[in-house]
């Protein structure tokens, strides 16, 4: 679209493109068929381009846009994560999930949501959460959001398997379930 512009891919997959226009770096999320939903390739590509802009004293501004004409960015693309969590072969499932999710952080989220009685969060209701893709680890980190439904059921179990896809898959892994129980024990003194 811009004669003379140099366009380069900033990741192994064309999840994001960068184009320098004088002192401005234009970053384009390049997944129009998926409404530019953020997956690992986009997260890494945008992160790498932002780092390059920060390291370049000539860059004075960064503009992020989306390719295609349907949307700027639809949010996180969780298809790979869902596929891993639903993989019927447990050996493959338990090998793939930690490639995509920070398990230690996820176990802490599960423990805190359950201990706080956050029935309207990710683990129990698949609601009120955000997913951040850490460009350094290339893994998803789930974060609570909209925590306005806490401590409503004093008899709620913190040991039942939650219905959310990733939480349920994590709790079915015996080692991760043991890590979850240990994490609950570590966090319990905070509630005294």
C-alpha positions as CSV (number, residue, x, y, z in Angstrom):
1,X,0.0,0.0,0.0
2,X,2.9,2.3,0.6
3,X,5.4,2.6,-2.3
4,X,9.0,2.2,-1.3
5,X,8.1,0.9,2.2
6,X,10.1,-2.0,3.5
7,X,7.9,-4.6,5.1
8,X,9.4,-7.4,7.2
9,X,8.0,-10.2,9.2
10,X,8.9,-10.0,12.8
11,X,8.3,-13.6,13.7
12,X,8.8,-17.0,12.1
13,X,5.1,-17.0,11.3
14,X,3.5,-13.9,9.7
15,X,1.5,-13.0,12.8
16,X,2.8,-9.4,12.7
17,X,4.4,-7.2,10.2
18,X,6.4,-4.0,10.8
19,X,7.0,-1.1,8.5
20,X,9.1,1.9,9.2
21,X,7.8,5.3,8.0
22,X,10.4,7.8,8.9
23,X,10.5,8.0,12.7
24,X,7.3,5.9,13.1
25,X,7.1,2.1,13.3
26,X,3.8,0.7,12.0
27,X,3.0,-2.7,13.4
28,X,0.3,-4.6,11.6
29,X,-1.4,-7.7,13.2
30,X,-1.5,-10.0,10.2
31,X,-4.3,-12.5,10.8
32,X,-7.3,-11.1,8.9
33,X,-9.0,-14.5,8.5
34,X,-9.1,-14.8,12.3
35,X,-10.1,-11.2,12.8
36,X,-6.5,-10.5,13.9
37,X,-7.0,-12.5,17.1
38,X,-3.8,-12.7,19.2
39,X,-2.0,-16.0,19.2
40,X,1.6,-16.8,20.1
41,X,2.9,-15.6,16.7
42,X,1.1,-12.3,17.0
43,X,2.1,-11.8,20.6
44,X,5.8,-12.6,19.9
45,X,5.8,-10.6,16.6
46,X,4.2,-7.5,18.2
47,X,6.5,-7.9,21.3
48,X,9.6,-8.2,19.1
49,X,8.6,-5.1,17.1
50,X,7.9,-3.1,20.2
51,X,11.3,-4.1,21.6
52,X,13.0,-3.1,18.3
53,X,11.3,0.2,18.5
54,X,12.4,0.8,22.0
55,X,16.0,-0.1,21.1
56,X,16.0,2.3,18.1
57,X,16.6,5.9,19.1
58,X,15.3,7.0,15.7
59,X,11.8,5.7,16.4
60,X,9.6,8.4,18.0
61,X,6.2,6.7,17.7
62,X,4.6,3.3,17.2
63,X,1.2,2.7,15.6
64,X,-0.4,-0.8,15.9
65,X,-3.1,-1.7,13.4
66,X,-4.8,-4.8,12.1
67,X,-4.9,-6.2,8.5
68,X,-8.1,-6.7,6.6
69,X,-11.3,-4.7,6.9
70,X,-13.3,-6.7,9.6
71,X,-11.6,-5.8,12.8
72,X,-8.6,-4.3,14.5
73,X,-8.1,-7.2,16.9
74,X,-10.7,-9.7,18.2
75,X,-8.7,-10.5,21.4
76,X,-6.9,-13.6,22.3
77,X,-7.1,-16.7,20.1
78,X,-7.4,-19.6,22.5
79,X,-7.9,-22.4,19.9
80,X,-4.5,-24.1,20.4
81,X,-5.0,-23.9,24.2
82,X,-8.5,-25.4,24.0
83,X,-7.3,-28.2,21.7
84,X,-4.4,-29.0,24.1
85,X,-6.8,-29.1,27.1
86,X,-9.2,-31.4,25.3
87,X,-6.6,-33.7,23.8
88,X,-7.9,-37.2,24.6
89,X,-4.4,-38.7,24.9
90,X,-3.4,-37.7,28.4
91,X,0.3,-38.0,27.8
92,X,0.0,-35.6,24.8
93,X,-2.3,-33.3,26.8
94,X,0.0,-33.0,29.7
95,X,3.0,-32.4,27.5
96,X,1.3,-29.7,25.4
97,X,-0.5,-27.7,28.1
98,X,2.7,-26.5,29.8
99,X,4.0,-25.4,26.4
100,X,1.1,-23.0,26.2
101,X,0.3,-22.0,29.8
102,X,2.4,-20.9,32.8
103,X,1.2,-23.8,35.0
104,X,2.6,-22.4,38.2
105,X,0.8,-19.1,37.7
106,X,-2.4,-20.9,36.6
107,X,-2.4,-23.1,39.7
108,X,-2.1,-19.9,41.8
109,X,-5.1,-18.4,40.0
110,X,-7.1,-21.5,40.5
111,X,-6.3,-21.6,44.2
112,X,-7.1,-18.0,44.8
113,X,-10.3,-18.1,42.8
114,X,-11.5,-21.1,44.7
115,X,-10.4,-19.8,48.1
116,X,-12.0,-16.4,47.5
117,X,-15.3,-18.1,46.4
118,X,-15.0,-16.3,43.0
119,X,-17.8,-18.4,41.5
120,X,-18.1,-16.0,38.6
121,X,-14.4,-16.2,37.6
122,X,-12.6,-18.4,35.0
123,X,-12.4,-21.6,36.9
124,X,-16.0,-22.0,37.9
125,X,-17.9,-19.9,35.4
126,X,-15.5,-19.2,32.5
127,X,-16.1,-15.5,33.1
128,X,-14.3,-12.4,34.4
129,X,-10.8,-13.2,33.3
130,X,-8.1,-11.9,30.9
131,X,-5.4,-13.8,29.1
132,X,-2.0,-12.3,28.6
133,X,0.6,-13.9,26.3
134,X,4.0,-13.4,27.8
135,X,6.4,-12.7,25.0
136,X,9.4,-13.9,27.0
137,X,8.0,-17.3,27.9
138,X,5.5,-17.5,25.0
139,X,2.9,-18.8,27.4
140,X,-0.6,-17.7,28.4
141,X,-1.1,-16.2,31.8
142,X,-4.7,-16.1,33.0
143,X,-5.6,-13.1,35.2
144,X,-8.7,-12.4,37.3
145,X,-11.0,-9.5,36.3
146,X,-14.3,-8.2,37.6
147,X,-14.0,-9.8,41.0
148,X,-17.3,-8.6,42.4
149,X,-18.8,-11.9,43.3
150,X,-16.6,-13.1,46.2
151,X,-17.2,-14.9,49.5
152,X,-20.9,-15.7,48.7
153,X,-20.8,-19.5,49.4
154,X,-19.0,-20.4,52.6
155,X,-19.6,-24.1,51.9
156,X,-18.1,-24.1,48.4
157,X,-15.6,-26.8,47.9
158,X,-12.1,-25.8,46.8
159,X,-11.2,-29.4,45.9
160,X,-13.8,-30.2,43.2
161,X,-12.7,-30.2,39.6
162,X,-13.7,-26.9,38.0
163,X,-15.7,-26.9,34.8
164,X,-13.5,-24.5,32.8
165,X,-11.6,-26.4,30.1
166,X,-8.0,-25.5,31.1
167,X,-8.8,-25.7,34.9
168,X,-10.4,-29.1,34.5
169,X,-7.5,-30.4,32.4
170,X,-5.0,-29.1,35.0
171,X,-6.9,-30.7,37.9
172,X,-7.0,-34.1,36.1
173,X,-3.2,-34.3,36.1
174,X,-2.2,-35.9,39.4
175,X,1.1,-33.9,39.7
176,X,-0.6,-30.6,39.0
177,X,-3.5,-31.5,41.4
178,X,-0.9,-32.1,44.1
179,X,0.7,-28.8,43.3
180,X,-2.7,-27.1,43.5
181,X,-3.3,-28.6,47.0
182,X,0.2,-27.5,48.1
183,X,-0.5,-24.0,46.8
184,X,-3.8,-23.8,48.7
185,X,-1.8,-24.8,51.8
186,X,0.8,-22.1,51.1
187,X,-1.9,-19.4,50.6
188,X,-4.2,-20.4,53.5
189,X,-2.3,-18.3,56.1
190,X,-3.2,-15.2,54.1
191,X,-6.8,-15.8,55.1
192,X,-6.3,-15.9,58.9
